Every structure is written in C-alpha cells, then in structure tokens.
Amino acid sequence: MDLDVFVTAHRAEWDRLEQLLGRGRRLTGAEADELVALYQRTSTHLSLIQSSVPDPMLTGRLTQLVARARATVTGARRAGWRDAARFFTAGFPAAVYRSRRWWIPTALLSTAVGVLIGWWIATHPEVQGVIAAPDDLKALTKPGGGYETYYSSNPAGSFAAQVWTNNAQAAAICLVLGAFLGIPVLWILFLNMLNLGVGIGLMASAGRLDVFLGLILPHGLLELTAVFVAAGTGLRLGWTVVDPGPRTRRAALAEQGRAALGMAIGLAVVLFVSGLIEGFVTPSGLPTWARITIGVAAEALFLTYVYVLGGRAARAGEVGDVEAADQAATLPTAA
C-alpha cells in the first residue's frame, strides 16, 4: 500500500470527522449518522495502516480520532459492579482455566525442584555448613526456633498484610515480566523453590520435617498455587512473543497482556486470602490437622472455582480479555 496515496485519498474524511467531533452534541440527525459512518471507516483505515505500513505520527492521529469518536458514539462507560461481577465470575476464572496447560506443569516441575533441593540439603551436611554455622542452624530448627516463631514474630494483622504485599508483588512481576521471553519468571520461580527447599532440607535434617509441613501447608497450598498460576501465565505471555499464532504479534500480545494484567488483580485477592491464613491460622493454637484442613479446604475451593466457573466461562468463549466494545478495532490478516 502506498501510504502517500492512501493519505491523500482519505485525509478529507479524517478532517471531516475531526470537525464533527469538535461540535460535540450540537449535531443534526444527518451529521450524527455521518459521524458514525466516518468513525467506522476511520477505524478500518487505522487497522489497515497498523498492519501494512505503520507510521507513528499518522497512527497516533488516527488512534486519537477513533478513541474520541468511539466515546462520542457509544458514550463514556464507567466500570461498575456489573464489570466487577463479570470479572470474578467469568473473566478471571476463565483466564486461569485457559492457562492451566502452562501453570499445572509449572507447579509440578517447580515442586519437584523444591523437593530435590530439600533432599540434597538434608543428605549433605557440608551443604548445610555453607548455609549457616551449626549454632545458627540449631537456632532455626530447634523447638521454638526461628522457623516456628517466624509466623508469630509480628501481630497477625500486620504480618498478614506484609506477606500479602510481598506475594502480590512477586505474582505481578511474573505476569508483567513474562513478555521478556519468560526468563525473569524462571528466576523468580527458582528463588521461591530454593527458599522452600532450604526449609525442607534443614528441618528434615533435624528430624522435624513434620513440624515444617504443619506450618507451611495451611497457607502454602493456596499461596504457591497463586504463584504458579502467575508464573505459568507469564511464561505463556513470553511464548506468545515467539509464536503469536494466526494473529499478528501485536494483537496476540495485546490480548494476552490484558488478560495477564487482569489476572494480577484476581491473584491479589487469592493471595489476600492466603495471607489471612498465614497471619491468623498458621501461628494459631489449633491442632496441626485442623490448620492443614483449613489450607486444603481453601485450595479445594479455589480449584473448584477455576474448574467449574472458569471451565464453563471458557467453553462459552470467555478468554479473560476486556469486553469487545472496549477493544481496539482490528482487521484479520493473512497468516
């Protein structure tokens, strides 16, 4: 497509659309119909330019024109309770469900790595010596030691808020930095599994693995699941850079990126629940079986939510993206 010829052929339409937009609500019926027609044609022009000969200045002007025209034609729409309800009953669980082929293998492989690190540390005293001095290790693993007092070292409310903030940030980083071919996501996963493996290994070497699992499982099941979902989604976003499928790379990244950012909000709520469990249940005086039961129940509810609501929404066509009316107009392109 010759860009100069294209601009010459359609400049008058864009100028006319801008003129009509400048009149605001003072349009006659015929002018309103003309504005709608020009908005549709300009949206098509923008898609053609973006897919064929993207010119930054022209694309910027037409994007602004289309956005202003859309707001005039459809009216400004404010997010409300309907949007929040749709997100938590369809969008978020569907996005998690659709990415299960990424986060389930991520969870299995990461857990295996954590267990392997724990076994290595537990069976190699020389590795334990590199981690800390013998007296420090004893202070960590003895009854009433560092691993046990960690969860009650601060008031439950402030501890839960701190844990939630840290975990939500880690999940958001996985989602946002996934576009860098997923490399930062792999590093974050390794650090998480390294911390888990060190705890498993040191407490196992002290003969107190059961105590460690009783402390980690109540909140850790839901917390790690959220981290694995974020990591799997980040890796999926990174793969989209490599293989966008039948869509253009820009369109594929835009769809996956919007779904990933929406997922960050949903996972923040999930991690808030796990933070409450970690702050109030894990250090409580409840029997170990009761604390673990609470953690298993929270995990089961989340998975049921994803597979029932999310599966149903995904089969109905939900992908976790924003509504079609809020997306930029695009044209299909040849593969």
C-alpha positions in Angstrom: 0.0 0.0 0.0 1.3 3.4 -1.0 0.9 5.5 2.2 1.0 8.9 0.5 -1.7 7.9 -1.9 -3.8 6.4 0.9 -3.5 9.6 3.0 -4.4 11.8 0.0 -7.5 9.7 -0.7 -8.8 9.7 2.9 -7.5 12.9 4.5 -10.7 14.8 3.8 -12.7 12.1 5.7 -10.5 12.4 8.7 -10.6 16.1 8.7 -14.4 16.0 8.5 -14.6 13.5 11.4 -12.4 15.8 13.5 -14.7 18.8 12.6 -17.8 16.9 13.6 -16.2 15.8 16.9 -15.4 19.4 17.6 -19.1 20.3 17.6 -19.9 18.0 20.5 -23.6 17.4 21.0 -24.6 20.1 18.5 -25.1 17.7 15.7 -28.2 17.3 13.5 -29.5 13.8 12.8 -27.8 13.7 9.4 -24.5 14.8 10.9 -24.7 12.2 13.7 -25.2 9.5 11.0 -22.3 10.9 9.1 -20.1 10.8 12.3 -20.9 7.1 12.8 -20.1 6.2 9.2 -16.8 8.2 9.4 -15.9 6.6 12.7 -16.3 3.1 11.2 -14.3 4.0 8.1 -11.5 5.6 10.1 -11.3 2.5 12.4 -10.8 0.4 9.2 -8.2 2.9 7.9 -6.3 2.6 11.3 -6.3 -1.1 11.2 -5.0 -1.1 7.6 -2.2 1.3 8.4 -1.2 -0.7 11.5 -1.0 -4.0 9.6 0.6 -2.7 6.4 2.7 0.4 6.8 2.7 1.6 10.4 3.6 5.3 10.5 3.9 6.6 14.1 2.6 10.1 13.5 -0.4 9.0 11.4 -1.2 6.1 13.6 -1.2 8.4 16.6 -3.5 10.9 15.0 -6.0 8.2 13.8 -5.9 6.4 17.2 -6.9 9.6 18.9 -9.6 10.3 16.4 -11.0 6.8 16.7 -10.9 7.0 20.5 -12.8 10.3 20.6 -15.3 9.1 18.0 -15.9 5.9 20.0 -16.6 7.9 23.2 -19.0 10.1 21.3 -20.8 7.3 19.5 -21.1 4.8 22.4 -20.9 7.3 25.3 -18.4 7.1 28.1 -18.8 3.9 30.1 -17.8 3.7 33.7 -16.8 0.5 35.3 -19.3 -0.6 37.9 -20.5 -3.6 39.9 -21.5 -5.4 36.7 -17.9 -5.3 35.5 -16.6 -6.5 38.8 -19.1 -9.3 38.9 -18.3 -10.4 35.3 -14.6 -10.3 36.1 -14.8 -12.5 39.2 -17.5 -14.9 37.9 -16.2 -15.3 34.3 -13.2 -13.4 33.2 -10.7 -14.2 35.9 -11.5 -17.9 36.5 -11.7 -18.4 32.7 -8.2 -16.9 32.2 -6.8 -19.2 34.9 -8.6 -22.2 33.4 -7.4 -21.5 29.9 -3.8 -21.2 31.1 -3.9 -24.5 33.0 -1.7 -26.2 30.5 1.0 -23.7 31.5 0.7 -23.4 35.2 0.0 -27.1 36.1 3.3 -28.3 34.5 5.0 -25.3 36.1 3.6 -26.3 39.5 4.7 -29.9 39.1 8.2 -29.2 37.9 8.7 -26.4 40.4 7.6 -28.6 43.3 9.9 -31.3 42.1 12.8 -28.9 42.1 12.0 -27.7 45.6 11.8 -31.3 46.9 15.0 -32.2 45.2 16.8 -29.2 46.7 15.4 -30.2 50.1 16.7 -33.7 49.7 20.1 -32.5 48.6 20.5 -30.2 51.7 19.1 -32.8 54.1 21.5 -35.5 53.0 24.7 -33.4 52.6 25.9 -31.9 55.9 28.6 -30.0 54.1 25.9 -28.1 52.2 24.2 -27.2 55.5 27.5 -25.8 56.7 27.6 -23.5 53.7 24.1 -22.2 54.5 24.9 -21.2 58.1 27.0 -22.0 61.1 25.9 -25.1 63.2 24.7 -22.9 66.1 22.6 -20.8 63.8 21.2 -23.9 62.1 20.2 -25.2 65.5 18.6 -21.9 66.5 16.5 -22.1 63.3 15.3 -25.7 63.6 15.0 -26.4 67.3 11.6 -26.4 69.0 10.6 -22.8 69.4 13.3 -21.8 66.9 13.3 -19.5 64.0 11.1 -21.5 61.7 8.4 -21.8 64.3 8.5 -18.3 65.7 8.6 -16.6 62.3 4.8 -16.8 61.9 4.2 -15.2 65.3 7.0 -12.7 65.2 4.7 -9.8 64.5 1.0 -9.0 65.2 -1.2 -11.2 63.0 -2.8 -8.3 61.1 0.5 -6.6 60.1 2.2 -9.9 59.4 -0.7 -10.9 57.0 -0.5 -7.5 55.3 3.2 -7.8 54.8 3.0 -11.3 53.4 0.2 -10.4 51.1 2.1 -7.4 49.7 5.3 -9.4 49.1 3.5 -12.2 47.4 1.2 -10.0 45.3 4.3 -8.1 44.1 6.0 -11.4 43.1 2.9 -12.5 41.2 2.6 -9.2 39.4 6.3 -9.3 38.4 5.8 -12.8 37.0 2.9 -11.6 34.9 4.4 -8.3 33.7 8.0 -9.5 33.0 6.7 -12.7 31.3 6.9 -10.7 28.0 10.7 -10.9 28.3 10.6 -14.4 26.9 9.7 -15.7 30.4 13.3 -15.5 31.6 12.7 -13.4 34.7 9.8 -15.7 35.6 12.1 -18.7 35.7 14.4 -16.8 38.1 11.6 -15.9 40.5 10.4 -19.5 40.5 13.8 -20.8 41.3 14.2 -18.4 44.2 10.8 -19.5 45.6 11.7 -23.1 45.3 15.2 -22.5 46.7 13.6 -21.0 49.9 11.2 -23.9 50.1 13.9 -26.4 49.6 16.2 -24.9 52.2 13.4 -25.1 54.8 12.6 -28.7 53.9 16.2 -29.7 54.0 17.2 -28.1 57.3 14.1 -29.2 59.2 14.4 -32.8 57.7 18.0 -33.0 58.8 16.8 -32.0 62.3 14.1 -34.7 62.3 11.4 -32.1 62.3 10.0 -32.2 58.8 6.5 -32.9 60.1 6.6 -29.6 62.1 7.7 -27.7 59.0 5.0 -29.2 56.8 2.4 -28.4 59.5 3.5 -24.8 59.3 3.8 -24.4 55.6 0.8 -26.4 54.3 -2.1 -24.3 55.8 -1.3 -21.2 53.8 1.3 -22.6 51.3 -1.0 -24.7 49.2 -3.1 -21.6 48.1 -0.1 -19.3 48.1 2.1 -21.4 45.9 -0.8 -22.2 43.6 -1.3 -18.5 43.0 2.4 -18.1 42.3 2.4 -21.0 39.9 -0.6 -19.5 38.1 1.2 -16.2 37.8 4.4 -17.9 36.6 2.6 -20.1 34.1 0.7 -17.1 32.7 4.0 -15.2 32.5 5.6 -18.0 30.6 2.6 -18.2 28.3 3.0 -14.5 27.6 6.6 -15.0 26.8 5.9 -17.8 24.4 3.4 -15.5 22.6 6.3 -13.3 21.7 7.9 -16.3 20.0 4.8 -17.8 18.5 1.8 -15.5 18.2 -0.3 -18.0 16.2 -2.6 -16.9 13.4 -2.8 -13.3 14.8 -0.3 -10.5 14.4 2.2 -10.5 17.2 0.9 -7.1 18.4 -2.7 -8.3 18.6 -1.7 -11.6 20.3 0.4 -9.7 22.9 -2.3 -7.2 23.5 -4.9 -9.9 24.2 -2.6 -12.0 26.4 -1.2 -8.9 28.1 -4.7 -7.5 29.0 -5.6 -10.9 30.4 -2.4 -11.1 32.4 -2.9 -7.7 34.0 -6.5 -8.6 34.8 -5.2 -11.9 36.4 -2.9 -9.8 38.6 -6.0 -8.3 40.2 -7.6 -11.7 40.7 -4.5 -13.3 42.1 -4.1 -10.4 44.5 -7.4 -11.4 46.0 -6.4 -15.1 46.2 -3.1 -14.1 47.9 -5.0 -11.9 50.3 -6.9 -15.0 51.5 -3.6 -17.0 51.8 -2.1 -14.1 53.7 -5.0 -14.1 56.2 -4.5 -17.9 56.7 -0.7 -17.3 57.2 -1.3 -14.5 59.6 -4.1 -15.9 61.7 -4.3 -19.7 61.1 -0.7 -20.9 60.7 0.5 -19.4 64.1 -2.7 -20.2 65.9 -3.1 -22.8 68.7 -5.3 -25.0 66.5 -4.1 -28.7 66.2 -1.9 -29.3 63.2 -4.6 -31.4 61.5 -7.1 -28.6 61.8 -4.8 -26.0 60.3 -3.9 -28.2 57.4 -7.6 -29.0 56.8 -8.3 -25.3 56.5 -5.5 -25.0 54.0 -6.7 -27.9 52.0 -10.3 -26.6 52.0 -9.1 -23.2 50.7 -7.1 -24.8 47.9 -10.1 -27.1 47.0 -12.4 -24.1 46.9 -10.1 -22.2 44.6 -9.6 -25.2 42.2 -13.4 -25.8 42.2 -13.9 -22.1 41.4 -11.5 -22.3 38.5 -12.6 -25.6 37.0 -16.4 -25.1 37.4 -16.9 -21.4 36.9 -13.8 -20.9 34.8 -14.3 -24.0 32.7 -18.0 -23.1 32.0 -17.0 -19.5 31.0 -14.1 -20.7 28.8 -16.3 -23.1 27.0 -18.7 -20.2 26.4 -15.9 -18.2 24.7 -14.6 -16.2 27.6 -10.8 -15.6 27.4 -10.3 -13.1 30.3 -9.9 -10.1 27.9 -11.8 -6.9 28.2 -15.2 -6.7 26.6 -15.3 -6.4 22.8 -16.7 -2.9 23.0 -13.6 -1.7 24.9 -11.1 -3.3 22.4 -9.5 -1.5 19.6 -10.9 -2.4 16.2 -8.7 -4.8 14.2 -8.8 -6.5 10.8 -7.9 -10.1 10.1 -4.5 -10.6 8.5 -3.1 -13.4 6.5 -1.0 -15.9 8.4 
